[in-house]
Each structure stands twice: as structure tokens, then as C-alpha cells.
């Protein structure tokens, strides 16, 4: 998560998470923090899978 925070211009991933829409109500508890972090990680994984699928499709078309 630190790499993503730095890519977004934050020197700390908690500062990055504090900018999320639901941060005010979710970062108030340990469970809320875990859920918000999980949402972020799942979003990153989803983007990675989508990019991977796009690359695979382009490779199949090229062959």
C-alpha cells in the first residue's frame, strides 16, 4: 500500500486512506480500518486482473 500512496503523492499510506470517501466514519475503529483497507486492496487486485485480461486479449489477437 505504501507504493500506491507514494504514486498518489502521499508519503504515508494512512494519509492516503484518510482521503477516501468513507474514511471519516470507517477509520474510527479497528474493524472499520480493516474493511476500508480490504476494499482498497480488492480494488487494486480488480484493476490488476482487468489489465491482465486486456493484455491477454491483445496477445491472442496478435497471434
Phi and psi in radians as a Rosetta constraint file:
Dihedral C 1 N 2 CA 2 C 2 CIRCULARHARMONIC -1.071 0.35
Dihedral N 2 CA 2 C 2 N 3 CIRCULARHARMONIC -0.701 0.35
Dihedral C 2 N 3 CA 3 C 3 CIRCULARHARMONIC -1.060 0.35
Dihedral N 3 CA 3 C 3 N 4 CIRCULARHARMONIC -0.750 0.35
Dihedral C 3 N 4 CA 4 C 4 CIRCULARHARMONIC -1.143 0.35
Dihedral N 4 CA 4 C 4 N 5 CIRCULARHARMONIC -0.705 0.35
Dihedral C 4 N 5 CA 5 C 5 CIRCULARHARMONIC -1.058 0.35
Dihedral N 5 CA 5 C 5 N 6 CIRCULARHARMONIC -0.798 0.35
Dihedral C 5 N 6 CA 6 C 6 CIRCULARHARMONIC -1.133 0.35
Dihedral N 6 CA 6 C 6 N 7 CIRCULARHARMONIC -0.675 0.35
Dihedral C 6 N 7 CA 7 C 7 CIRCULARHARMONIC -1.093 0.35
Dihedral N 7 CA 7 C 7 N 8 CIRCULARHARMONIC -0.492 0.35
Dihedral C 7 N 8 CA 8 C 8 CIRCULARHARMONIC -1.618 0.35
Dihedral N 8 CA 8 C 8 N 9 CIRCULARHARMONIC 0.061 0.35
Dihedral C 8 N 9 CA 9 C 9 CIRCULARHARMONIC 1.627 0.35
Dihedral N 9 CA 9 C 9 N 10 CIRCULARHARMONIC 0.218 0.35
Dihedral C 9 N 10 CA 10 C 10 CIRCULARHARMONIC -1.861 0.35
Dihedral N 10 CA 10 C 10 N 11 CIRCULARHARMONIC 2.499 0.35
Dihedral C 10 N 11 CA 11 C 11 CIRCULARHARMONIC -1.604 0.35
Dihedral N 11 CA 11 C 11 N 12 CIRCULARHARMONIC 0.012 0.35
Dihedral C 11 N 12 CA 12 C 12 CIRCULARHARMONIC -2.573 0.35
Dihedral N 12 CA 12 C 12 N 13 CIRCULARHARMONIC 2.283 0.35
Dihedral C 12 N 13 CA 13 C 13 CIRCULARHARMONIC -1.228 0.35
Dihedral N 13 CA 13 C 13 N 14 CIRCULARHARMONIC -0.415 0.35
Dihedral C 13 N 14 CA 14 C 14 CIRCULARHARMONIC -1.206 0.35
Dihedral N 14 CA 14 C 14 N 15 CIRCULARHARMONIC -0.615 0.35
Dihedral C 14 N 15 CA 15 C 15 CIRCULARHARMONIC -1.129 0.35
Dihedral N 15 CA 15 C 15 N 16 CIRCULARHARMONIC -0.675 0.35
Dihedral C 15 N 16 CA 16 C 16 CIRCULARHARMONIC -1.086 0.35
Dihedral N 16 CA 16 C 16 N 17 CIRCULARHARMONIC -0.823 0.35
Dihedral C 16 N 17 CA 17 C 17 CIRCULARHARMONIC -1.093 0.35
Dihedral N 17 CA 17 C 17 N 18 CIRCULARHARMONIC -0.524 0.35
Dihedral C 17 N 18 CA 18 C 18 CIRCULARHARMONIC -1.149 0.35
Dihedral N 18 CA 18 C 18 N 19 CIRCULARHARMONIC -0.303 0.35
Dihedral C 18 N 19 CA 19 C 19 CIRCULARHARMONIC -1.528 0.35
Dihedral N 19 CA 19 C 19 N 20 CIRCULARHARMONIC -0.164 0.35
Dihedral C 19 N 20 CA 20 C 20 CIRCULARHARMONIC -1.148 0.35
Dihedral N 20 CA 20 C 20 N 21 CIRCULARHARMONIC 2.596 0.35
Dihedral C 20 N 21 CA 21 C 21 CIRCULARHARMONIC -0.947 0.35
Dihedral N 21 CA 21 C 21 N 22 CIRCULARHARMONIC -0.717 0.35
Dihedral C 21 N 22 CA 22 C 22 CIRCULARHARMONIC -1.631 0.35
Dihedral N 22 CA 22 C 22 N 23 CIRCULARHARMONIC 0.160 0.35
Dihedral C 22 N 23 CA 23 C 23 CIRCULARHARMONIC -1.057 0.35
Dihedral N 23 CA 23 C 23 N 24 CIRCULARHARMONIC -0.705 0.35
Dihedral C 23 N 24 CA 24 C 24 CIRCULARHARMONIC -1.024 0.35
Dihedral N 24 CA 24 C 24 N 25 CIRCULARHARMONIC -0.731 0.35
Dihedral C 24 N 25 CA 25 C 25 CIRCULARHARMONIC -1.618 0.35
Dihedral N 25 CA 25 C 25 N 26 CIRCULARHARMONIC -0.350 0.35
Dihedral C 25 N 26 CA 26 C 26 CIRCULARHARMONIC -1.669 0.35
Dihedral N 26 CA 26 C 26 N 27 CIRCULARHARMONIC -0.450 0.35
Dihedral C 26 N 27 CA 27 C 27 CIRCULARHARMONIC -1.479 0.35
Dihedral N 27 CA 27 C 27 N 28 CIRCULARHARMONIC 0.159 0.35
Dihedral C 27 N 28 CA 28 C 28 CIRCULARHARMONIC -1.479 0.35
Dihedral N 28 CA 28 C 28 N 29 CIRCULARHARMONIC -0.180 0.35
Dihedral C 28 N 29 CA 29 C 29 CIRCULARHARMONIC -2.449 0.35
Dihedral N 29 CA 29 C 29 N 30 CIRCULARHARMONIC 2.725 0.35
Dihedral C 29 N 30 CA 30 C 30 CIRCULARHARMONIC -1.039 0.35
Dihedral N 30 CA 30 C 30 N 31 CIRCULARHARMONIC -0.707 0.35
Dihedral C 30 N 31 CA 31 C 31 CIRCULARHARMONIC -1.146 0.35
Dihedral N 31 CA 31 C 31 N 32 CIRCULARHARMONIC -0.725 0.35
Dihedral C 31 N 32 CA 32 C 32 CIRCULARHARMONIC -1.076 0.35
Dihedral N 32 CA 32 C 32 N 33 CIRCULARHARMONIC -0.723 0.35
Dihedral C 32 N 33 CA 33 C 33 CIRCULARHARMONIC -1.058 0.35
Dihedral N 33 CA 33 C 33 N 34 CIRCULARHARMONIC -0.805 0.35
Dihedral C 33 N 34 CA 34 C 34 CIRCULARHARMONIC -1.081 0.35
Dihedral N 34 CA 34 C 34 N 35 CIRCULARHARMONIC -0.704 0.35
Dihedral C 34 N 35 CA 35 C 35 CIRCULARHARMONIC -1.163 0.35
Dihedral N 35 CA 35 C 35 N 36 CIRCULARHARMONIC -0.801 0.35
Dihedral C 35 N 36 CA 36 C 36 CIRCULARHARMONIC -1.104 0.35
Dihedral N 36 CA 36 C 36 N 37 CIRCULARHARMONIC -0.729 0.35
Dihedral C 36 N 37 CA 37 C 37 CIRCULARHARMONIC -1.108 0.35
Dihedral N 37 CA 37 C 37 N 38 CIRCULARHARMONIC -0.716 0.35
Dihedral C 37 N 38 CA 38 C 38 CIRCULARHARMONIC -1.104 0.35
Dihedral N 38 CA 38 C 38 N 39 CIRCULARHARMONIC -0.752 0.35
Dihedral C 38 N 39 CA 39 C 39 CIRCULARHARMONIC -1.015 0.35
Dihedral N 39 CA 39 C 39 N 40 CIRCULARHARMONIC -0.788 0.35
Dihedral C 39 N 40 CA 40 C 40 CIRCULARHARMONIC -1.086 0.35
Dihedral N 40 CA 40 C 40 N 41 CIRCULARHARMONIC -0.827 0.35
Dihedral C 40 N 41 CA 41 C 41 CIRCULARHARMONIC -1.089 0.35
Dihedral N 41 CA 41 C 41 N 42 CIRCULARHARMONIC -0.732 0.35
Dihedral C 41 N 42 CA 42 C 42 CIRCULARHARMONIC -1.131 0.35
Dihedral N 42 CA 42 C 42 N 43 CIRCULARHARMONIC -0.630 0.35
Dihedral C 42 N 43 CA 43 C 43 CIRCULARHARMONIC -1.110 0.35
Dihedral N 43 CA 43 C 43 N 44 CIRCULARHARMONIC -0.766 0.35
Dihedral C 43 N 44 CA 44 C 44 CIRCULARHARMONIC -1.090 0.35
Dihedral N 44 CA 44 C 44 N 45 CIRCULARHARMONIC -0.761 0.35
Dihedral C 44 N 45 CA 45 C 45 CIRCULARHARMONIC -1.095 0.35
Dihedral N 45 CA 45 C 45 N 46 CIRCULARHARMONIC -0.751 0.35
Dihedral C 45 N 46 CA 46 C 46 CIRCULARHARMONIC -1.059 0.35
Dihedral N 46 CA 46 C 46 N 47 CIRCULARHARMONIC -0.736 0.35
Dihedral C 46 N 47 CA 47 C 47 CIRCULARHARMONIC -1.127 0.35
Dihedral N 47 CA 47 C 47 N 48 CIRCULARHARMONIC -0.693 0.35
Dihedral C 47 N 48 CA 48 C 48 CIRCULARHARMONIC -1.112 0.35
Dihedral N 48 CA 48 C 48 N 49 CIRCULARHARMONIC -0.790 0.35
Dihedral C 48 N 49 CA 49 C 49 CIRCULARHARMONIC -1.112 0.35
Dihedral N 49 CA 49 C 49 N 50 CIRCULARHARMONIC -0.702 0.35
Dihedral C 49 N 50 CA 50 C 50 CIRCULARHARMONIC -1.115 0.35
Dihedral N 50 CA 50 C 50 N 51 CIRCULARHARMONIC -0.753 0.35
Dihedral C 50 N 51 CA 51 C 51 CIRCULARHARMONIC -1.126 0.35
Dihedral N 51 CA 51 C 51 N 52 CIRCULARHARMONIC -0.709 0.35
Dihedral C 51 N 52 CA 52 C 52 CIRCULARHARMONIC -1.104 0.35
Dihedral N 52 CA 52 C 52 N 53 CIRCULARHARMONIC -0.747 0.35
Dihedral C 52 N 53 CA 53 C 53 CIRCULARHARMONIC -1.111 0.35
Dihedral N 53 CA 53 C 53 N 54 CIRCULARHARMONIC -0.704 0.35
Dihedral C 53 N 54 CA 54 C 54 CIRCULARHARMONIC -1.096 0.35
Dihedral N 54 CA 54 C 54 N 55 CIRCULARHARMONIC -0.760 0.35
Dihedral C 54 N 55 CA 55 C 55 CIRCULARHARMONIC -1.115 0.35
Dihedral N 55 CA 55 C 55 N 56 CIRCULARHARMONIC -0.767 0.35
Dihedral C 55 N 56 CA 56 C 56 CIRCULARHARMONIC -1.062 0.35
Dihedral N 56 CA 56 C 56 N 57 CIRCULARHARMONIC -0.732 0.35
Dihedral C 56 N 57 CA 57 C 57 CIRCULARHARMONIC -1.100 0.35
Dihedral N 57 CA 57 C 57 N 58 CIRCULARHARMONIC -0.744 0.35
Dihedral C 57 N 58 CA 58 C 58 CIRCULARHARMONIC -1.117 0.35
Dihedral N 58 CA 58 C 58 N 59 CIRCULARHARMONIC -0.684 0.35
Dihedral C 58 N 59 CA 59 C 59 CIRCULARHARMONIC -1.154 0.35
Dihedral N 59 CA 59 C 59 N 60 CIRCULARHARMONIC -0.716 0.35
Dihedral C 59 N 60 CA 60 C 60 CIRCULARHARMONIC -1.120 0.35
Dihedral N 60 CA 60 C 60 N 61 CIRCULARHARMONIC -0.671 0.35
Dihedral C 60 N 61 CA 61 C 61 CIRCULARHARMONIC -1.181 0.35
Dihedral N 61 CA 61 C 61 N 62 CIRCULARHARMONIC -0.583 0.35
Dihedral C 61 N 62 CA 62 C 62 CIRCULARHARMONIC -1.263 0.35
Dihedral N 62 CA 62 C 62 N 63 CIRCULARHARMONIC -0.441 0.35
